[in-house]
Amino acid sequence: MKIGVIGIIIERDRTVSEIVNKLLSEYGDMICGRMGLPDKERGVFVISVIVRATNEELSALTGKLGRLKNVKVKSAVTDCDL
């Protein structure tokens, strides 16, 4: 298992946020913390998620999120297993 952070940016159409939240719920066992910052004025919604997961689990979640329209995803993980 590794500790990492996933950065999620939703732009323009916020309707996809329901799908993002559903995916995060499905992978809830690996989530240690989550913070969201809605900027309705600019139409940008940012979510940061701290995770403890295997590379495979992290890739599965970020891959599903990254395929969603108007969603950008970046992740960073520790080099060592914890």
Summary of the structure (lengths in Angstrom):
residues: 82
radius of gyration: 12.5
end to end distance: 5.5
largest distance: 40.5
contacts: 217
relative contact order: 0.36
helix: 34%
strand: 44%
